């Protein structure tokens, strides 16, 4: 790492995707009040300019944003812009194929306008990057971290664009794909589910009315999330290898098989966009903090999408890190001190444990093929639907309003 002029920054964010960009935006009060210097390193080039006209795509990937996450974005001054392309979730219906039991949730039961929202990822990224473009950040894009090593007071980074950074705090928010965790000796626990999520946008014949569906079938769970208009985001879980045949089907044959698997509660499936498949595992980093280092988002934990909690958990991690930084800096701590990072880890521990346990337990419970257990699951769904306070408590936790 010689030859280039080094730049000293307080915080280096590795990854400019949804999690890294959210962190940059959440740091605005500290940047403006304390003059923190922040660098963002993103390997992928920006696909389009933030000032270009928005052209929503039927094939766009989308994320379910819990009500608590919407509140966080509102606190950053971003929610009004994000809401322009958001579809509210007003009702949730959870059931098991072949059983009468079901659990239903309604936003009006909980006294909220929506249980959550579904937003195209590209639109969220556009809103976040538009805000970042207004900040005095050092933006390295496209660039990769080619060298990283700890030193007194933080980490030293060598980038593919020739830049060299000294960072008091380095945040890995790169999704874990870059291999930086492994190069630093941070191991991950991986529990493969032997499942693949097939994701696509589908159009339904009836207005969805803000309904989100979660249906557990013998092949795996099927989730439908409302999008704007009469489109819905499909997340169809398959046993590993079984998705290949459906990826190769014609649109008509695919929709026919989806109709047979899901039924007609949501109406007739009339159109499907591009189909994509993603292997599913529960991955958790064995370390999420070191002096001068924090790990966020999928780099820290990758969850099954059945409960729709991955990004919401990550965003709460973003907010907890900012809160720990604010408190630590007020006490005179440095940004990368273990006092600050221990505070962050203490804030995250219980939330992360509870969400991982819930989502993992849910997929394993409904993945066991047993007639006796199937009856018990159906009874549990009926019972949960009848016990209002318990149902509302679980809903508020899923919404990110309680931990």
ABEGO torsion letter per residue (X at the ends): XBGBBBBBBABBBBEABAAAAAAAAAAAAAAAAAGBBBBBBBABBBABBAABBBBBBAABBBBBBBAAAAAAAAAAGAAAAAAAABBBBABBBBBBBGBABBBBBBAAAAGBABAEBBBBAAAAAAAAAAAAAABBBBBBOBBBBABBBBBBGEBBBBBAAGBBBBBABBBBAAGGAAGAAAAAGBBBBBBBAGBBBBBBBBBBABBAGGBBBBBBBAAEBBBBBBBBEABBBBBBBBBBGAAAAAAABBAAAAAAAAAAAAEAAAEBBABBBBBBBBBBBBBBBABABBBGBBBBEAAABBBBAAAGAAAAAAAAAAAAAAAAAAAAAAAGBBAABAAAAAAAAAAAAAAAAAAAAAAAAAAAAAABBBAAAAAAAAAAAAAAAABAAAAAAAAAAAAGABX
